[in-house]
Amino acid sequence: MPLKVVIIGSLGHIGYAFKTLIAGQEAVPCGIASGTDGDLPGASLPGILAKLKCPFFESWEKMLDEVKPDIAVIGTRYDRNGIISLECLRRGIHCFTEKTIAHDFATLDELQKTAEQNHVKIFGMHGMRYEPHFFAAHQAVMSGIIGKPRLFFGQKSYCFGNGRPEFYKNRQQYGGTILWVAVHAIDLSFWNVGNWEKVSAVQSSTANHGYADCDSHCSMMIDFGGGTIGNINADFLLPGKFGSHGDDQIRIAGENGVIWVRDGKAFAATHTAPAAELQSEDPGDIFTDICREIKGTGRCMISMEDTFQVSRLALSARMAADCGKTITL
């Protein structure tokens, strides 16, 4: 039987779930509601309802009471994602939550404790793992063609645009650009290279279009341990005429060669083979895999354990930037 799914908010990457919900085989949409003011813009709600053909609820709590869903897809104002996810987990509802799934360590710890106690799962929206070029690069790293990774570079760059929500101006609600933007590359570093031992970071709001507390750019220096190091940059500095909404890159250098992703393509070069574009099998669909993992018929490439660890890395990087100190994990 298809799983029953509800949606709370329309911010961030909730669209990751749409393909699965429209197909209706693994899961079906059973309702949508707001998690807080402004997270369901009037312009987007009719389009979502038309796509998913599900009812709108005035209250997300009432929706949970009436629908009793198997999974909640949560993309409300960023500081509310962890709070609402926690209530869903307490009710025995699995969660697919916008990352970073919590804005502080205390909430993250409570999410993990509650998920384990109630035998439910929470997955972060780390959909870049399912983009074919990043998946191809990961497969190449895992194959060992470049040897042990020794240097990682990651970049996540966005256009700021003209329509960023007002809550971006409030650090408590927004959470910071490390938690919202850099976390994509943080996940790719963890997925391809491994856990961190230390992190230092800096951030600045000097080019944020008047958006008060919003960080316009940030940079992290990572010590993975054992002589492997890395750097991650994230920003809202991409020009509107760049040609795309984002400029996402990684570069992984190993003892035997280099793997890199840029402009939607993956490449590898080794000491014995010239640079060549990498191809991969179809990585599948993140939300379909989540549904199958919950049913026990498959497995998602972003596990609950990965979700919690990547969240801890992001929170640690933000702490390093806030306090100006190197954080040991």
matplotlib code that plots the C-alpha trace (Angstrom):
import matplotlib.pyplot as plt

x = [0.0, 1.2, 2.3, 0.2, 2.2, 1.5, 3.4, 4.0, 5.2, 6.5, 10.0, 13.3, 13.4, 9.9, 9.8, 12.1, 8.9, 6.7, 7.7, 7.0, 3.7, 2.5, 3.3, 1.3, 2.8, 5.1, 3.2, 0.2, -0.3, -3.0, -2.8, -0.8, -0.7, 1.4, 3.9, 4.1, 3.1, 4.7, 5.8, 3.0, 3.1, -0.2, 1.4, 2.8, -0.1, -2.5, 0.2, 1.1, -2.5, -3.1, 0.0, -0.7, -4.5, -4.7, -6.7, -5.4, -5.7, -5.8, -3.7, -0.8, -1.7, -5.2, -3.9, -1.8, -4.7, -7.1, -4.8, -2.5, 0.2, 3.1, 5.5, 5.6, 7.5, 8.6, 9.8, 8.6, 10.5, 14.0, 13.9, 10.6, 11.6, 13.2, 10.4, 7.7, 9.8, 10.1, 6.3, 5.9, 8.4, 6.7, 3.5, 5.3, 5.5, 8.6, 10.0, 11.6, 12.9, 14.7, 18.3, 19.9, 17.2, 17.8, 19.3, 20.9, 22.5, 19.8, 17.0, 19.2, 19.8, 16.1, 15.3, 17.7, 16.5, 12.8, 13.4, 15.2, 12.7, 9.7, 11.3, 10.7, 13.2, 14.1, 15.9, 17.4, 16.8, 20.3, 19.2, 22.5, 23.6, 21.0, 22.2, 23.8, 27.1, 27.7, 26.6, 29.1, 31.9, 31.0, 31.1, 34.5, 35.9, 34.5, 36.1, 39.5, 40.8, 42.4, 43.5, 42.8, 41.3, 43.8, 42.2, 38.6, 37.1, 33.4, 31.4, 27.7, 26.9, 23.4, 22.0, 20.4, 17.6, 14.8, 12.5, 14.3, 11.8, 11.9, 13.0, 16.4, 17.1, 16.6, 19.5, 17.4, 14.8, 17.2, 19.9, 22.8, 24.2, 26.4, 23.2, 21.2, 23.7, 27.1, 25.4, 25.0, 28.8, 29.3, 27.2, 29.2, 32.5, 31.2, 29.8, 33.0, 35.8, 34.5, 34.0, 35.8, 38.2, 38.4, 36.8, 37.5, 35.2, 34.6, 31.4, 30.4, 27.2, 28.9, 27.2, 23.7, 21.5, 20.5, 19.3, 20.5, 21.9, 22.0, 25.5, 26.3, 29.4, 31.3, 34.3, 35.4, 38.7, 38.4, 40.8, 39.5, 42.4, 45.3, 46.7, 43.4, 42.2, 39.5, 37.9, 34.2, 33.0, 29.3, 27.7, 24.9, 27.2, 26.3, 25.2, 21.7, 23.0, 25.3, 23.0, 21.8, 20.5, 23.5, 27.2, 27.9, 31.4, 33.5, 37.1, 38.7, 42.4, 43.9, 47.3, 46.6, 44.5, 41.7, 37.9, 35.9, 32.4, 31.6, 28.8, 26.7, 29.4, 31.9, 35.4, 38.4, 42.1, 44.7, 48.5, 47.8, 44.7, 43.9, 40.9, 37.6, 33.9, 32.4, 29.1, 26.9, 23.9, 20.6, 20.9, 17.1, 14.9, 15.5, 11.9, 11.1, 14.1, 13.0, 9.5, 11.1, 13.4, 10.5, 8.6, 11.6, 11.9, 14.9, 17.5, 18.1, 21.6, 21.1, 20.5, 19.2, 22.6, 24.2, 21.5, 22.3, 26.1, 26.0, 23.7, 26.3, 29.1, 27.1, 26.3, 29.9, 31.1, 28.6, 29.9, 33.5, 32.5, 30.5, 33.2, 36.3, 37.8, 38.7, 36.2, 37.3, 34.6]
y = [0.0, 3.5, 5.5, 8.5, 11.8, 15.3, 18.5, 21.3, 24.5, 25.1, 26.5, 25.0, 21.6, 20.1, 19.6, 16.6, 14.7, 15.7, 13.1, 10.2, 11.7, 12.4, 8.8, 7.6, 4.1, 4.4, 7.3, 9.5, 13.1, 13.5, 17.1, 20.3, 23.0, 25.9, 25.5, 29.3, 32.5, 33.1, 29.5, 28.9, 31.9, 32.5, 32.4, 28.9, 27.2, 26.9, 25.3, 22.8, 21.8, 21.4, 19.2, 17.0, 17.1, 17.0, 19.1, 22.2, 22.3, 25.5, 23.8, 21.4, 19.9, 19.2, 17.7, 15.3, 14.4, 13.7, 12.2, 10.2, 10.2, 7.8, 10.6, 14.4, 16.4, 19.5, 22.8, 25.6, 28.6, 27.2, 27.6, 25.8, 22.7, 21.0, 21.9, 20.5, 17.5, 16.7, 16.8, 14.5, 12.0, 12.0, 11.0, 8.1, 9.9, 9.6, 12.9, 14.2, 17.6, 20.5, 20.6, 21.6, 19.7, 21.6, 25.0, 24.0, 20.9, 20.5, 20.2, 17.9, 15.6, 15.5, 14.6, 11.7, 10.5, 10.7, 9.0, 6.1, 5.7, 5.7, 3.6, 6.2, 7.9, 11.4, 12.2, 15.5, 16.9, 16.2, 15.7, 16.6, 13.0, 12.1, 14.5, 12.3, 14.2, 14.2, 10.5, 9.7, 11.5, 9.6, 6.3, 7.1, 8.1, 4.9, 2.8, 3.9, 5.3, 8.4, 6.5, 7.9, 11.4, 14.0, 17.3, 18.3, 21.5, 22.3, 25.3, 26.1, 29.5, 31.0, 34.2, 36.2, 37.4, 39.8, 37.6, 36.2, 36.0, 38.6, 36.1, 35.9, 39.2, 37.5, 35.2, 33.3, 32.4, 32.0, 30.1, 31.3, 30.6, 27.8, 25.9, 26.8, 27.0, 25.5, 22.4, 21.0, 21.0, 19.8, 16.8, 16.1, 16.3, 13.8, 11.5, 11.4, 11.9, 11.1, 12.6, 15.7, 16.1, 19.9, 22.9, 26.6, 29.1, 32.7, 34.5, 38.0, 39.9, 42.8, 42.1, 40.9, 43.5, 45.1, 41.9, 42.7, 39.5, 37.4, 36.1, 36.8, 34.5, 32.1, 29.8, 26.7, 25.0, 21.3, 18.8, 15.3, 13.8, 11.6, 14.3, 14.9, 18.5, 20.5, 23.8, 24.8, 28.1, 29.2, 32.5, 34.5, 36.4, 34.7, 37.4, 37.2, 37.0, 34.1, 31.8, 29.5, 29.8, 28.0, 27.3, 24.0, 22.5, 19.9, 18.8, 15.7, 15.2, 11.8, 10.1, 8.8, 11.5, 14.1, 14.0, 17.2, 18.3, 21.6, 22.9, 19.8, 17.3, 15.1, 14.3, 12.3, 12.3, 9.9, 9.4, 6.7, 8.1, 11.6, 13.7, 12.1, 12.8, 10.3, 8.6, 6.8, 4.6, 6.3, 7.3, 7.1, 9.5, 10.5, 10.4, 7.2, 5.6, 7.0, 5.5, 2.2, 2.2, 2.9, 0.0, -2.2, -2.7, -0.5, 1.9, 5.7, 7.0, 9.6, 7.6, 8.9, 8.5, 10.5, 13.2, 13.6, 13.7, 16.2, 18.4, 18.2, 19.2, 22.2, 23.3, 22.9, 25.0, 27.7, 27.7, 28.0, 31.1, 32.6, 32.3, 32.7, 29.5, 26.1, 23.5, 19.9, 17.4]
z = [0.0, -0.7, 2.4, 3.5, 3.2, 4.4, 3.6, 6.1, 4.5, 0.9, 1.5, 0.5, -1.3, -0.7, -4.4, -3.9, -2.9, -5.7, -8.4, -6.0, -4.8, -8.3, -9.3, -6.4, -6.2, -3.2, -1.5, -1.9, -0.8, 1.8, 2.9, 3.0, 5.8, 6.9, 9.8, 10.4, 8.8, 5.4, 4.6, 2.1, -0.2, -1.8, -5.3, -4.7, -2.9, -5.9, -8.0, -5.3, -4.8, -8.5, -8.8, -5.8, -5.7, -1.9, 0.6, 2.4, 6.2, 8.2, 11.0, 10.7, 14.1, 13.0, 9.7, 11.7, 13.9, 11.0, 8.4, 10.7, 8.0, 7.7, 6.6, 7.0, 4.4, 6.3, 4.8, 6.9, 8.2, 9.0, 12.8, 12.9, 10.9, 13.9, 16.3, 14.0, 13.1, 16.8, 17.3, 14.3, 15.6, 19.0, 17.2, 15.4, 12.1, 9.9, 8.6, 5.4, 6.7, 5.1, 6.2, 8.5, 10.4, 13.7, 14.5, 17.8, 19.3, 22.0, 19.5, 17.4, 20.4, 21.2, 17.6, 17.7, 21.1, 20.0, 16.7, 18.3, 21.2, 18.8, 16.1, 13.4, 11.0, 9.9, 6.7, 5.7, 2.2, 1.0, -2.6, -4.2, -3.6, -6.2, -8.9, -11.6, -11.8, -8.0, -7.9, -10.7, -8.8, -5.6, -7.4, -8.8, -5.4, -3.9, -6.7, -5.5, -8.8, -7.1, -4.0, -0.6, -0.8, 0.6, -0.4, -0.7, -2.1, -2.2, -3.4, -3.1, -4.7, -5.1, -6.6, -3.8, -6.1, -5.3, -3.3, -0.3, 2.6, 5.3, 7.9, 6.3, 8.1, 11.5, 12.5, 15.0, 12.3, 9.4, 11.2, 9.1, 5.6, 6.9, 7.9, 4.8, 1.9, 2.9, 4.4, 0.8, 0.4, 4.0, 3.1, 0.0, 2.0, 4.5, 1.9, -0.2, 2.3, 5.8, 9.2, 10.4, 13.3, 13.4, 11.7, 11.5, 9.8, 8.9, 7.7, 6.6, 6.0, 4.1, 0.7, 1.8, -0.1, 3.2, 4.8, 8.3, 9.9, 6.8, 5.9, 2.3, 2.2, 4.4, 4.2, 6.2, 6.7, 7.6, 9.1, 8.3, 10.2, 9.0, 6.7, 4.7, 4.7, 2.9, 2.2, 1.6, 0.4, 0.3, -0.8, -2.2, -4.6, -7.9, -10.4, -11.7, -15.3, -14.5, -16.5, -13.7, -10.2, -8.6, -9.2, -7.4, -7.5, -5.8, -6.3, -4.6, -5.0, -4.0, -4.2, -7.7, -9.3, -9.2, -9.5, -10.0, -10.7, -12.4, -14.6, -14.1, -15.3, -13.5, -14.6, -13.4, -14.3, -12.9, -13.3, -15.9, -17.6, -19.1, -18.0, -19.0, -18.2, -15.8, -16.5, -13.9, -13.7, -12.7, -9.1, -8.6, -6.6, -3.0, -1.8, -3.5, -1.8, 1.6, 1.1, 0.2, 3.2, 5.5, 4.0, 4.2, 0.4, -0.3, 1.1, 0.8, 0.1, 2.9, 6.0, 9.3, 10.8, 8.0, 8.5, 12.2, 11.6, 8.7, 10.9, 13.7, 11.3, 10.0, 13.6, 14.6, 11.5, 12.4, 16.0, 14.8, 12.7, 15.5, 18.1, 15.9, 17.2, 15.8, 16.9, 17.7, 17.0]

ax = plt.figure().add_subplot(projection="3d")
ax.plot(x, y, z, "-o")
ax.set_aspect("equal")
plt.show()
